[in-house]
Amino acid sequence: MADLTGEIIDGRYQLLRIIDSGGMATIYSALDLRLDRHVAVKIMHPHLATDENYVERFIREAKAAAALSHPNIVAIQDQGWNQGGVPAVFIVMELVEGATLRQYLNERGKLPLVELMPIIKPVLSAIAAAHRLGIVHRDIKPENVLISKDGRVKIADFGLARGSIIGQTMTAESSVVLGSVSYLAPEQVQRGVADARSDVYSSAVMFFEALTGEKPFTGEDPVQVALKHVKERIPRLSQMMTGVPPALDDLIYLATSSNPDERPVDAGDFLAKIRALELDGDSTGMDSGKSQMSLELDLPLQSTFAHSQKEIVESPDPSSPTGEEKSKVNRMDANVDKDKKSGEEVSRPTKRKLSKRVKRNRVIAAGILIALIATTWYIVIGPGTRVEVPSVAGMSITQASNALTPLGLNIEIRQKEFSEDIADGKVIRSDPAGGDKVAEGGTVYLYVSQGKERYTVPTIAGLTPEEATALIQDSNLRVGAVTSRFSPDVEAGKIIAQEPAASARVMRDSLVNFVVSKGIESMAVNNYIGKSGEQALNELTAAGFDVEVEYKYSETEAPDFVISQLPEPSGDLPKGSKIILVVSQGTEFIKIPNLGSKPSDEAQRILEDLGLVVKVDPSGKNEIKRVYAINPKVDSKVKRGSTVTISVR
C-alpha cells in the first residue's frame, strides 16, 4: 500500500506517520483536527476494499471493540469511508504509545513469572469482558497485546471476533486461514469452530511461550504446526523449565488440553483460578501479596487513594467553629474567668460581630435565590422554551415524522447520501442532531440513506484498452491490473476477460482488472522429413498444431519415416495451424519368393501377406497339394496387389 502520510482522512484525521503495517491494513499515528488530539487510524489496503468479506470483517472489528467498555481493550472512536480524497476504509482508535508483547519477547526472550502476571491478568480480564457479552476474540497472540509506555496493558484486533451482537458472517475456512496457527485451538483447526474455551487455549499458549521463551510447536510450514496442535499434547511447563509452581503447571496444562471440556469454561474462570493460586501463595509457590492489590486495570491508583485520604482528613466540618472563632471563644472564657475571680462586673455596651460561618451561609442563601430566579426565567421565557430534538437516526421518514411532528417540529429532507451501515430510505443523521434543542415550530433537516454505494461493472470484453478505460472511469470505477496473453479466438489488442465479472455490483473506485489478447501465438516448425513419423506426430501435436497423417509407398524412405510435410518447414506458423505429414509405407514392389514344394495353404498365406492376389492352379491326385510352379517366376518384382498364380499337385 502507498504511504498516505500527510493525507487528511474524512476531512478530520491528518495522518502523521506509519506505526505498523500488516496483510490487511496499515496503522497510522494521526491528529484529530476537530478535537486536537492524537489517535491511531487503521486503513484497509485498497486491493482488499473491493472484497465485501474483508470489508465486513474490518467493520466487525470496529463493532466488536466498540461494544466493549473495558480499560484493557483498545477503544474504538470512529469508523467510516473516506469520500473526499484517497479512497479508504478506516477505523479510528485510541493511540497506545508503547510496544507489543511480541516485541518484549523478541527483546528479552522470556519473562519471569513476577513480570508476566501483571500482563497476563489484564489480558484475561479484557477477554473475560468480551466473553460476558458473548464475543469470542479468536486471535489471541502476543502481537495483539499492547503495553503502553506508562505500563497499561491493552488487547487489540477484534477482526476475527464472533458474537451475537456483532454478527456471525465469518466462515470456518476463513477463520482458520486468518488466525495465527501457533495459537489455534484444535477445534479451530479440525472443525473451524471456536468458543470462549478456544480463547482460553490461545491465552494459555501465549502464557506458555512468554514464560518458557518458546512456542510449544514449530514446523517448516503453518500446516505442520496446525496439525501438531490437533495430534499432539502441549507439554507441561515443568518439562521446559525449572522452578514452576506445581499448581500453576497443572492449570496451564489443563487450559491447553485438546479436549475443550477439560479447560476453564471462559477467560473469567481462567482468571479466577489464577487469582486463587496467588491468594494461596504459601501452598502454591506463587506470591500472594501483589495479587491482592491487583485490579487488572494497570492504573497507578495508590497515589490517588492517598491524596483522597489526606483531603478527607484535612477537610473542616462546616458546622464546627473556625480556628479564629475558637481563639475568640477561648479569650472570652479567659476574660470571664478573670472578671469572676476579681469580682468586678463589666457593663460596657459592645456591638456583636458576625462570624465567617454566618457570612458564608448568607452568601449560599443568596446564591440559591439567584439560581431559582435564573431557572424560572430559563424555563418560562428563556432558552428553556426550546424543544429537545429526539434521535431519529436509523428511522424511516414516516417514523421520524411521527417522532418529531407531535413536538411541534417540522421536517425537511436536506440531502440523500450513500451509507454502508444505514439501509436505503432510513435516516442517517439530523440537523440539529439528537439531544440538541431547537425553537418550537422549528425545522429539523434530515440526511437520508440511499443504501450502499454500488456501481455496475461494465462489459468490456472485445473492446480495446482505451475504450475499456473510458467506460470503466465513466462507471465511477478505476482500471486495475492489465495483463496480456495469446488467444486463438480474439484478435490482438482486444480484451479477452475481466475481473470482477460484467454486471457485478461493487463499491466506488473499485479496481477492474482485464486481460488483453496478443493474438494467435506463432511457433517455429521443425523439418521432420527423413525422421520418424511417430516422433513428428507427437512433437507437433504437443506444440499445439493440428496434425494430419497420410501414408504412401516410397522407394527411398523406410516404412514409418516422413516422406514430406505440408506446409514446407520454413519460418513460424500460427499455433493451431494444420500440418500434413506424408509417411512412408515402404516400397511399392514385391520380390516373388521361392515357394517350391511348400504346401498350397502356406504358400497362399505368404503371398497374401505380401499384398499379392493369389490364384491357385491345382492338378494331380495327391492329398496334400504342394507348389511345383509359380508365375511370375521366383525373384521377379511385381507391384503390390498384382495377381500371382501358383501351380500345385
C-alpha positions as MATLAB code, in Angstrom:
seq = 'MADLTGEIIDGRYQLLRIIDSGGMATIYSALDLRLDRHVAVKIMHPHLATDENYVERFIREAKAAAALSHPNIVAIQDQGWNQGGVPAVFIVMELVEGATLRQYLNERGKLPLVELMPIIKPVLSAIAAAHRLGIVHRDIKPENVLISKDGRVKIADFGLARGSIIGQTMTAESSVVLGSVSYLAPEQVQRGVADARSDVYSSAVMFFEALTGEKPFTGEDPVQVALKHVKERIPRLSQMMTGVPPALDDLIYLATSSNPDERPVDAGDFLAKIRALELDGDSTGMDSGKSQMSLELDLPLQSTFAHSQKEIVESPDPSSPTGEEKSKVNRMDANVDKDKKSGEEVSRPTKRKLSKRVKRNRVIAAGILIALIATTWYIVIGPGTRVEVPSVAGMSITQASNALTPLGLNIEIRQKEFSEDIADGKVIRSDPAGGDKVAEGGTVYLYVSQGKERYTVPTIAGLTPEEATALIQDSNLRVGAVTSRFSPDVEAGKIIAQEPAASARVMRDSLVNFVVSKGIESMAVNNYIGKSGEQALNELTAAGFDVEVEYKYSETEAPDFVISQLPEPSGDLPKGSKIILVVSQGTEFIKIPNLGSKPSDEAQRILEDLGLVVKVDPSGKNEIKRVYAINPKVDSKVKRGSTVTISVR';
ca = [
       0.000    0.000    0.000;
       1.222    3.510   -0.836;
       2.301    5.679    2.104;
      -0.580    8.084    2.869;
       1.402   10.160    5.379;
       0.230   13.770    5.184;
      -3.239   12.911    3.833;
      -6.340   14.126    5.688;
      -8.922   11.360    6.041;
     -12.628   12.205    6.186;
     -11.703   15.897    6.425;
     -10.698   15.302   10.039;
      -7.771   12.953   10.646;
      -4.325   14.061    9.435;
      -2.021   11.048    9.008;
       1.383   11.767   10.604;
       3.416    8.557   10.325;
       3.122    4.797    9.857;
       3.069    2.837   13.107;
       2.647   -0.665   11.711;
       1.540   -2.492    8.573;
       0.081   -5.989    8.114;
      -1.534   -8.133    5.472;
      -4.913   -6.423    5.791;
      -4.285   -2.817    6.864;
      -1.769   -0.111    7.748;
      -1.950    1.777   11.066;
      -1.015    5.460   11.206;
      -0.415    7.876   14.047;
      -2.768   10.754   13.295;
      -4.048   14.069   14.622;
      -7.773   14.574   15.117;
      -8.081   18.121   13.744;
     -11.545   18.580   15.226;
     -10.680   17.679   18.838;
      -6.924   18.396   18.622;
      -5.867   15.002   19.966;
      -3.606   12.208   18.780;
      -5.268    8.995   17.609;
      -4.431    5.832   15.678;
      -6.067    5.364   12.251;
      -6.234    1.854   10.736;
      -6.690    1.934    6.931;
      -7.556   -1.173    4.899;
      -5.333   -1.920    1.900;
      -7.062   -0.756   -1.317;
      -6.903   -4.158   -3.033;
      -8.993   -5.655   -0.193;
     -11.510   -2.795   -0.026;
     -13.342   -4.218   -3.064;
     -13.896   -7.560   -1.317;
     -17.043   -7.328    0.778;
     -15.955  -10.212    3.030;
     -12.833   -8.322    4.084;
     -14.762   -5.056    4.474;
     -17.325   -6.817    6.681;
     -14.508   -8.264    8.805;
     -12.970   -4.788    9.092;
     -16.269   -3.240   10.203;
     -16.891   -6.156   12.568;
     -13.571   -5.375   14.305;
     -14.814   -1.843   14.988;
     -18.213   -3.064   16.202;
     -16.723   -5.770   18.428;
     -14.330   -3.407   20.217;
     -16.893   -0.595   20.353;
     -19.379   -2.955   22.037;
     -16.880   -3.450   24.869;
     -16.086   -0.852   27.537;
     -13.004   -2.023   29.383;
      -9.744   -0.277   30.341;
      -7.699   -3.118   28.859;
      -9.324   -3.059   25.398;
      -8.207   -0.543   22.776;
     -11.092    1.920   22.467;
     -12.714    2.477   19.055;
     -13.636    6.120   18.417;
     -14.810    6.262   14.799;
     -15.221    4.235   11.593;
     -16.044    5.221    8.056;
     -15.201    5.596    4.366;
     -13.087    8.489    3.127;
     -15.139   10.059    0.340;
     -13.332   13.351   -0.255;
      -9.816   12.218   -1.156;
      -7.889    8.966   -1.343;
     -10.445    6.084   -1.243;
     -10.057    4.403    2.141;
     -11.988    2.286    4.627;
     -10.758    3.260    8.098;
     -11.120    2.731   11.848;
     -10.073    5.374   14.405;
      -8.723    4.022   17.708;
      -7.082    5.415   20.799;
      -3.333    5.804   20.304;
      -1.309    3.455   22.518;
       2.325    4.549   22.560;
       4.486    1.624   23.549;
       5.272   -1.885   22.304;
       3.592   -5.247   21.786;
       4.196   -8.290   23.951;
       5.829   -9.847   20.861;
       8.430   -7.050   20.826;
       9.074   -7.608   24.543;
       9.612  -11.335   23.929;
      11.827  -10.695   20.890;
      13.999   -8.418   23.008;
      14.128  -10.427   26.226;
      13.410  -13.959   25.092;
      11.098  -14.736   28.016;
       9.630  -13.097   31.102;
       9.854  -14.203   34.745;
       6.559  -15.057   36.401;
       6.610  -11.948   38.603;
       6.728   -9.725   35.481;
       4.360  -11.805   33.384;
       1.454  -11.869   35.861;
       0.740   -8.076   35.666;
       0.459   -8.538   31.870;
      -1.497  -11.771   31.576;
      -4.150  -10.845   34.169;
      -5.282   -7.623   32.412;
      -5.396   -9.592   29.131;
      -7.649  -12.244   30.678;
      -9.753   -9.538   32.335;
     -10.333   -7.912   28.926;
     -11.165  -11.229   27.230;
     -13.487  -12.108   30.119;
     -15.397   -8.864   29.495;
     -15.820   -9.898   25.855;
     -16.934  -13.411   26.833;
     -19.597  -11.962   29.153;
     -21.131  -10.262   26.100;
     -20.899  -13.444   24.039;
     -17.956  -12.174   21.934;
     -15.122  -14.607   21.124;
     -11.834  -12.927   20.078;
     -10.406  -15.967   18.153;
      -6.981  -14.370   17.516;
      -5.216  -14.117   20.892;
      -1.456  -13.787   20.353;
       1.467  -11.606   21.601;
       1.158   -9.342   18.541;
      -2.298   -8.256   19.719;
      -1.262   -7.422   23.304;
      -0.136   -3.781   23.605;
       1.878   -2.415   26.539;
       1.899    1.377   26.762;
       4.819    3.465   27.979;
       3.059    4.023   31.312;
       2.593    0.267   31.807;
      -1.054   -0.086   30.789;
      -1.895   -3.382   29.072;
      -4.454   -3.406   26.254;
      -5.697   -6.037   23.818;
      -6.419   -5.139   20.183;
      -7.573   -6.531   16.823;
     -11.080   -7.976   17.113;
     -11.036   -8.600   13.342;
     -11.854  -12.320   13.742;
     -14.268  -11.857   16.635;
     -17.674  -13.514   16.542;
     -20.757  -12.960   18.639;
     -24.479  -12.377   18.503;
     -24.173   -8.597   18.859;
     -21.671   -8.202   16.001;
     -22.815  -10.865   13.522;
     -21.661  -14.363   12.590;
     -20.550  -13.849    8.992;
     -17.032  -15.290    9.142;
     -16.735  -18.759    7.638;
     -14.886  -21.584    9.287;
     -12.404  -21.724    6.445;
     -11.537  -18.027    6.569;
     -11.108  -18.042   10.320;
      -8.562  -20.850   10.143;
      -6.662  -19.164    7.338;
      -6.629  -15.749    9.001;
      -5.876  -16.890   12.536;
      -2.341  -17.426   13.845;
      -1.652  -21.168   13.687;
       0.775  -21.175   16.635;
      -2.125  -20.299   18.958;
      -5.088  -22.048   17.291;
      -7.096  -24.453   19.404;
      -7.503  -27.990   17.956;
     -11.236  -27.490   17.333;
     -10.483  -24.389   15.220;
      -8.150  -26.429   13.011;
     -10.355  -29.520   12.750;
     -13.862  -28.063   12.524;
     -13.346  -24.322   12.111;
     -15.443  -23.641   15.242;
     -14.449  -21.518   18.228;
     -15.986  -20.544   21.572;
     -14.744  -18.975   24.806;
     -12.710  -22.098   25.595;
     -10.772  -21.585   22.337;
      -9.677  -18.145   23.605;
      -8.641  -19.810   26.875;
      -6.453  -22.237   24.885;
      -4.805  -19.413   22.905;
      -4.211  -17.373   26.090;
      -2.626  -20.365   27.813;
      -0.333  -20.988   24.801;
       0.702  -17.321   24.945;
       1.347  -17.723   28.726;
       3.436  -20.826   27.928;
       5.534  -19.017   25.307;
       6.094  -15.885   27.430;
       7.232  -17.956   30.416;
       9.429  -20.500   28.562;
      10.602  -18.328   25.669;
       9.487  -20.970   23.128;
       6.292  -21.801   21.260;
       5.013  -25.282   22.117;
       5.119  -26.429   18.480;
       7.219  -25.431   15.458;
       7.335  -26.698   11.887;
       8.502  -25.986    8.359;
       5.122  -24.544    7.355;
       1.903  -23.402    9.089;
       0.038  -26.594    8.141;
       2.514  -28.747   10.085;
       2.173  -26.512   13.158;
      -1.631  -26.594   12.982;
      -1.671  -30.405   12.716;
       0.602  -30.705   15.773;
      -1.993  -28.801   17.815;
      -4.526  -31.441   16.749;
      -2.426  -34.608   17.084;
      -0.011  -33.806   19.934;
      -0.396  -32.652   23.541;
       1.263  -29.394   24.597;
       3.991  -30.276   27.144;
       3.933  -29.197   30.771;
       5.777  -26.058   31.822;
       7.872  -28.197   34.169;
       9.219  -30.127   31.165;
      10.575  -26.890   29.680;
      11.876  -25.058   32.761;
      12.562  -25.439   36.460;
      11.034  -23.635   39.414;
       7.452  -23.714   38.117;
       4.857  -23.809   40.920;
       3.132  -27.202   40.615;
      -0.343  -25.687   40.862;
       0.388  -23.278   38.001;
       1.926  -26.134   35.986;
      -1.324  -28.110   36.377;
      -3.525  -25.123   35.497;
      -1.688  -24.267   32.248;
      -1.605  -27.955   31.270;
      -5.376  -28.107   31.857;
      -6.013  -24.869   29.899;
      -4.123  -26.258   26.868;
      -5.999  -29.557   26.847;
      -7.025  -30.894   23.429;
     -10.483  -31.536   24.897;
     -12.338  -28.189   25.330;
     -14.453  -29.650   28.153;
     -11.340  -30.021   30.329;
     -10.366  -26.343   30.052;
     -11.717  -23.439   32.147;
     -15.115  -22.518   30.697;
     -14.076  -18.973   29.749;
     -11.444  -16.296   30.397;
     -13.212  -15.211   33.594;
     -12.953  -18.740   35.004;
      -9.284  -18.937   33.912;
      -8.519  -15.601   35.604;
     -10.334  -16.632   38.787;
      -8.229  -19.795   39.003;
      -5.008  -17.766   38.578;
      -6.104  -15.354   41.326;
      -6.913  -18.286   43.592;
      -3.376  -19.636   43.092;
      -1.918  -16.233   44.021;
      -4.103  -15.878   47.106;
      -2.967  -19.322   48.241;
       0.660  -18.384   47.612;
       2.064  -20.261   50.599;
       0.895  -23.610   49.258;
       1.144  -22.918   45.509;
       4.534  -21.212   45.462;
       3.112  -18.026   43.926;
       3.407  -14.575   45.541;
       0.039  -13.588   47.015;
       0.913  -10.116   48.242;
       0.835   -8.445   44.837;
      -2.242  -10.245   43.650;
      -4.353   -8.820   46.481;
      -3.617   -5.299   45.278;
      -4.201   -6.096   41.566;
      -7.307   -4.637   39.971;
      -6.439   -5.703   36.404;
      -6.526   -2.001   35.421;
      -2.768   -1.320   35.439;
      -3.537    2.134   36.904;
      -1.335    3.941   39.477;
      -4.198    4.038   41.997;
      -2.114    4.224   45.174;
      -1.170    7.905   44.951;
      -4.740    8.901   44.076;
      -6.071    6.940   47.039;
      -3.590    8.538   49.431;
      -4.451   12.030   48.188;
      -8.168   11.376   48.735;
      -7.489   10.266   52.310;
      -5.473   13.400   53.007;
      -8.270   15.600   51.709;
     -10.789   13.816   53.893;
      -8.622   14.210   56.996;
      -7.893   17.903   56.422;
     -11.416   18.983   55.359;
     -13.057   21.028   58.183;
     -16.548   20.388   59.489;
     -18.712   23.296   58.269;
     -20.761   23.103   61.487;
     -17.717   23.440   63.814;
     -16.079   26.789   64.776;
     -13.177   28.029   62.749;
      -9.713   28.384   64.263;
     -10.194   32.137   64.674;
     -13.591   31.664   66.328;
     -12.131   29.076   68.690;
      -9.423   31.581   69.625;
     -12.024   34.279   70.322;
     -14.096   31.921   72.454;
     -11.063   30.906   74.450;
     -10.132   34.562   75.056;
     -13.699   35.399   76.092;
     -13.752   32.463   78.509;
     -10.472   33.607   79.958;
     -11.751   37.177   80.471;
     -14.937   35.949   82.122;
     -12.953   33.758   84.469;
     -10.654   36.672   85.242;
     -13.565   39.027   85.949;
     -15.237   36.457   88.128;
     -12.113   35.994   90.093;
     -11.697   39.737   90.601;
     -15.403   40.170   91.498;
     -15.807   43.068   89.077;
     -18.797   43.394   86.717;
     -18.350   44.570   83.158;
     -21.316   46.560   81.870;
     -19.705   48.131   78.797;
     -22.020   48.005   75.684;
     -20.499   46.107   72.686;
     -21.554   45.627   69.010;
     -21.857   41.959   68.022;
     -19.584   40.925   65.086;
     -20.824   38.308   62.562;
     -18.798   35.120   62.309;
     -17.366   33.835   58.997;
     -19.742   30.890   59.167;
     -22.807   33.145   59.236;
     -21.437   35.222   56.388;
     -20.819   32.093   54.350;
     -24.343   30.803   54.943;
     -25.822   34.126   53.843;
     -23.797   34.003   50.624;
     -25.036   30.456   49.948;
     -28.653   31.516   50.529;
     -28.242   34.434   48.153;
     -26.758   32.121   45.506;
     -29.682   29.723   45.822;
     -32.144   32.582   45.390;
     -30.339   33.822   42.277;
     -30.321   30.271   40.847;
     -34.072   29.916   41.428;
     -34.732   33.226   39.680;
     -32.473   32.249   36.729;
     -34.108   28.830   36.425;
     -37.577   30.373   36.384;
     -36.529   32.803   33.657;
     -34.872   29.993   31.643;
     -37.970   27.802   31.742;
     -40.673   30.476   31.308;
     -39.274   32.978   28.798;
     -35.637   31.986   28.131;
     -33.918   29.234   26.104;
     -35.666   26.586   28.199;
     -38.680   27.025   25.984;
     -36.695   25.348   23.160;
     -37.599   21.758   22.231;
     -35.063   18.959   22.604;
     -34.711   17.049   19.330;
     -35.028   13.260   19.760;
     -32.593   10.996   17.922;
     -34.143    9.746   14.671;
     -31.056    8.033   13.213;
     -31.983    4.678   11.697;
     -35.699    5.527   11.433;
     -37.727    5.631    8.252;
     -39.081    9.013    7.087;
     -42.508    8.098    8.448;
     -41.120    7.057   11.815;
     -39.049   10.253   12.051;
     -42.132   12.332   11.215;
     -44.141   10.541   13.914;
     -41.386   11.286   16.443;
     -40.890   14.978   15.541;
     -44.314   16.278   14.477;
     -46.016   15.806   17.908;
     -43.281   18.071   19.359;
     -44.330   20.874   17.054;
     -41.323   20.447   14.804;
     -41.222   20.372   11.015;
     -39.052   18.003    8.982;
     -37.316   18.557    5.699;
     -35.066   16.184    3.730;
     -31.903   18.151    3.124;
     -29.819   15.551    1.334;
     -29.708   11.902    0.304;
     -26.383   10.132    0.813;
     -24.910    6.693    0.340;
     -24.312    4.715    3.544;
     -22.617    1.385    4.232;
     -24.414    0.959    7.569;
     -27.864    2.551    7.200;
     -30.438    0.862    4.942;
     -31.952    2.637    1.959;
     -34.681    5.116    2.965;
     -33.570    5.327    6.623;
     -32.293    8.479    8.360;
     -28.500    8.742    8.681;
     -28.440   11.878   10.883;
     -30.348   15.058   11.557;
     -29.532   18.749   11.890;
     -29.917   19.688   14.720;
     -28.677   16.347   15.984;
     -30.467   14.236   18.565;
     -30.129   15.821   22.013;
     -29.747   19.367   20.632;
     -32.509   21.930   21.032;
     -34.498   23.930   18.516;
     -37.163   26.587   18.830;
     -40.799   25.480   18.870;
     -42.081   25.231   15.316;
     -38.513   24.944   14.037;
     -37.339   22.650   11.256;
     -35.245   19.505   11.657;
     -33.295   18.684    8.500;
     -32.820   15.014    7.685;
     -29.994   13.283    5.816;
     -31.466   10.120    4.306;
     -29.623    6.989    3.169;
     -29.614    5.832   -0.433;
     -28.227    2.483    0.695;
     -24.786    1.168   -0.077;
     -22.948    2.975   -2.842;
     -22.544    0.356   -5.535;
     -21.827    0.591   -9.253;
     -22.310   -1.947  -12.053;
     -19.156   -3.273  -13.689;
     -19.491   -2.672  -17.454;
     -18.919   -5.321  -20.133;
     -15.525   -4.626  -21.717;
     -14.784   -7.943  -23.486;
     -13.941   -7.303  -27.133;
     -13.052   -3.623  -26.562;
      -9.637   -2.014  -26.867;
      -7.879   -0.998  -23.622;
      -8.551    2.677  -24.407;
     -12.264    2.076  -24.908;
     -12.435   -0.050  -21.759;
     -10.603    2.582  -19.665;
     -13.056    5.302  -20.672;
     -16.051    3.052  -19.919;
     -14.651    1.990  -16.523;
     -13.985    5.583  -15.469;
     -17.457    6.657  -16.596;
     -18.812    3.949  -14.254;
     -17.037    5.548  -11.209;
     -14.523    2.686  -11.158;
     -10.765    2.525  -11.703;
      -8.561    0.461  -14.006;
      -6.626   -2.176  -12.094;
      -4.038   -4.670  -13.344;
      -3.745   -5.026  -17.133;
      -2.184   -8.266  -18.404;
      -1.976   -9.940  -21.799;
      -1.938  -13.436  -23.244;
      -2.234  -15.232  -26.585;
      -5.705  -16.101  -27.809;
      -6.754  -18.144  -30.846;
     -10.238  -16.588  -30.776;
      -9.747  -12.872  -30.020;
      -7.724  -10.623  -32.278;
      -4.666   -8.877  -30.942;
      -5.320   -5.677  -28.975;
      -8.835   -6.623  -27.837;
      -9.874   -7.575  -24.290;
     -10.339  -11.286  -23.565;
     -11.505  -11.329  -19.920;
     -12.197   -9.074  -16.928;
     -12.377   -9.224  -13.128;
     -14.828   -8.508  -11.480;
     -17.241  -10.015  -13.984;
     -19.540   -7.818  -16.030;
     -22.733   -6.722  -14.223;
     -21.189   -7.266  -10.776;
     -22.075   -4.578   -8.199;
     -19.016   -3.088   -6.488;
     -18.006   -0.061   -4.387;
     -16.965    3.279   -5.882;
     -13.352    3.367   -7.139;
     -13.100   -0.429   -7.118;
     -10.420   -1.815   -9.410;
     -11.359   -3.563  -12.661;
      -8.630   -5.863  -13.967;
      -8.599   -7.080  -17.577;
      -6.608   -9.281  -19.976;
      -5.674   -8.080  -23.493;
      -5.247  -10.532  -26.395;
      -1.851  -10.870  -28.066;
      -3.482  -12.698  -30.955;
      -2.637  -16.202  -32.108;
       0.715  -17.473  -30.897;
       3.202  -18.345  -33.664;
       5.811  -21.068  -33.317;
       8.752  -22.340  -35.341;
       8.109  -25.660  -37.151;
      10.915  -28.218  -37.369;
      11.775  -30.183  -40.523;
      10.732  -33.806  -39.962;
      11.469  -35.216  -43.463;
      13.510  -38.387  -43.082;
      12.623  -38.647  -39.392;
      10.290  -40.936  -37.531;
       6.669  -40.242  -38.318;
       5.636  -41.083  -34.747;
       8.156  -38.553  -33.338;
       6.922  -35.862  -35.735;
       3.272  -36.523  -34.806;
       3.926  -36.357  -31.048;
       6.038  -33.173  -31.103;
       3.786  -31.214  -33.442;
       0.638  -32.185  -31.533;
       2.248  -31.188  -28.219;
       3.163  -27.806  -29.721;
      -0.499  -27.147  -30.432;
      -0.711  -27.875  -34.152;
      -3.491  -29.780  -35.920;
      -1.619  -32.738  -37.495;
      -2.959  -34.994  -40.269;
      -1.011  -38.110  -41.378;
      -1.105  -39.617  -44.893;
       0.634  -42.880  -45.910;
       2.297  -43.500  -49.300;
       4.677  -46.013  -50.842;
       8.281  -44.882  -51.116;
      11.276  -46.424  -52.778;
      13.641  -44.125  -50.817;
      12.259  -43.915  -47.238;
      11.922  -46.788  -44.847;
       8.474  -47.617  -43.558;
       7.062  -45.166  -40.921;
       9.515  -42.389  -41.826;
       8.337  -38.958  -43.084;
       8.474  -38.532  -46.872;
       7.224  -34.919  -46.891;
       5.300  -32.324  -44.817;
       2.911  -29.505  -45.765;
       3.301  -26.600  -45.443;
       7.005  -26.851  -46.039;
       9.106  -26.185  -42.916;
      10.081  -22.520  -43.318;
       9.580  -19.823  -40.622;
       6.833  -19.720  -37.980;
       3.249  -20.918  -38.137;
       0.288  -19.755  -36.009;
      -0.397  -22.144  -33.160;
      -3.267  -24.469  -34.116;
      -2.412  -24.465  -37.844;
      -2.955  -27.674  -39.846;
       0.173  -29.653  -40.839;
       0.060  -32.699  -43.165;
       2.704  -35.402  -42.719;
       3.247  -37.918  -45.561;
       4.656  -41.103  -44.027;
       6.270  -43.999  -45.934;
       4.533  -47.361  -46.218;
       7.713  -48.866  -47.622;
       8.455  -49.926  -51.234;
       5.600  -50.488  -53.707;
       7.265  -53.557  -55.376;
       7.385  -57.095  -54.046;
      10.031  -59.717  -54.862;
       8.439  -63.119  -55.649;
       9.719  -65.611  -53.036;
      10.706  -69.210  -53.733;
       7.733  -71.303  -52.624;
       8.683  -74.636  -54.297;
       7.376  -77.771  -52.523;
       5.534  -75.683  -49.900;
       2.000  -76.777  -49.078;
      -0.618  -74.908  -51.026;
      -2.202  -73.260  -47.954;
       1.131  -71.992  -46.587;
       2.254  -70.593  -49.943;
      -1.052  -68.823  -50.424;
      -0.807  -67.192  -46.946;
       2.777  -65.950  -47.579;
       1.840  -64.293  -50.847;
      -1.266  -62.629  -49.403;
       0.776  -61.244  -46.504;
       2.983  -59.571  -49.128;
      -0.053  -57.802  -50.564;
      -0.476  -60.022  -53.614;
      -3.599  -61.642  -55.043;
      -3.146  -65.445  -55.239;
      -4.618  -67.735  -57.906;
      -4.241  -71.494  -57.369;
      -3.981  -73.898  -60.374;
      -4.479  -77.434  -58.962;
      -3.629  -80.701  -60.696;
      -2.715  -84.240  -59.706;
      -4.257  -86.560  -57.117;
      -2.052  -86.001  -54.066;
      -3.920  -85.482  -50.804;
      -1.603  -82.628  -49.746;
      -1.131  -80.282  -52.636;
       2.368  -78.735  -52.972;
       3.690  -75.927  -55.177;
       5.694  -77.009  -58.200;
       5.486  -73.806  -60.275;
       4.819  -70.012  -59.771;
       4.041  -67.242  -62.222;
       5.605  -64.653  -62.367;
       8.787  -66.516  -61.709;
      10.805  -66.501  -58.497;
      12.850  -63.289  -57.741;
      10.915  -61.205  -60.221;
       9.451  -57.847  -58.924;
       5.766  -57.077  -59.097;
       3.613  -54.278  -57.675;
       1.628  -54.859  -54.544;
      -1.836  -56.020  -55.500;
      -0.652  -57.972  -58.544;
      -2.006  -61.474  -59.238;
       0.352  -64.436  -58.770;
      -0.561  -67.937  -59.978;
       0.767  -70.985  -58.161;
       0.508  -74.479  -59.629;
       0.040  -77.297  -57.130;
      -0.263  -81.077  -57.340;
];
